[in-house]
C-alpha cells in the first residue's frame, strides 16, 4: 500500500475509572509517504481523547515522518517466522518473534489462509511495554484484501496498567481510497462523519 485515505474510528475505555472516549478521523497516507489526519467527530472523556487517542494518531504521523514506520512492518528484517499448529480449519499459523525489543513490534502469531497464504489476523503481545505504567499490552490485528491489496481493517488491544487496571482500545478502518482506487462512494463515508 503506497497511499490511502480512510475514516478511522478509535475507541478506548478504562474499566477501573469507568471512563471511555472515542473519535473519528480521516487518515491519509500521501504519495510522498506522509501520514496526515483530521479529527471530524469526538466524544466521551476528554482525558481519554487527549492522552490516549490523539497521541496514537500523532505517534503514527511521527513514525512516518521519521521513516520509522518500516521498522514495524511484517518483514524478514523485523521478524523470524516458524510454522506452528493452527487449530483453526482453513488457517495456517506462523509464530512470529521480533528481532528487536521495540514497542512497535509484536511477539505472537499470524494466521494466513491455507489456500493462498493471505494474511487474516495477527495476535500477540507488544515486545516492549510503552511505559513504566504499562505492564502488558495484548494486540489483535485483523486484515482483509480490498481490490487485491491487503490492509488492516480492525485493531483491538487490552493493556494492563499499574494504577489504572485494564484498558481497552479498538480502531476500525473504512477505506475511501487505496493506491488511487476508490473503495466506496465518498458521499457514503463522508455522511458518517457529519
C-alpha positions, 0 to 999 in steps of 0.5 A: 500500500503506497497511499490511502485515505480512510475514516478511522474510528478509535475507541478506548475505555478504562474499566477501573475509572469507568471512563471511555472516549472515542473519535473519528478521523480521516487518515491519509497516507500521501504519495510522498509517504506522509501520514496526515489526519483530521479529527471530524467527530469526538466524544466521551472523556476528554482525558481519554481523547487527549492522552490516549487517542490523539497521541496514537494518531500523532505517534503514527504521523511521527513514525512516518515522518521519521521513516520509522514506520518500516521498522514495524512492518511484517518483514524478514528484517523485523521478524523470524517466522516458524510454522506452528499448529493452527487449530483453526480449519482453513488457517495456517499459523506462523509464530512470529518473534521480533528481532528487536525489543521495540514497542512497535513490534509484536511477539505472537502469531499470524494466521494466513489462509491455507489456500493462498497464504493471505494474511487474516489476523495477527495476535500477540503481545507488544515486545516492549511495554510503552511505559513504566505504567504499562505492564502488558499490552495484548494486540489483535490485528485483523486484515482483509484484501480490498481490490487485491491489496491487503490492509488492516481493517480492525485493531483491538488491544487490552493493556494492563496498567499499574494504577489504572487496571485494564484498558481497552482500545479498538480502531476500525478502518473504512477505506475511501481510497487505496493506491488511487482506487476508490473503495466506496462512494465518498458521499457514503463515508463522508455522511458518517462523519457529519 
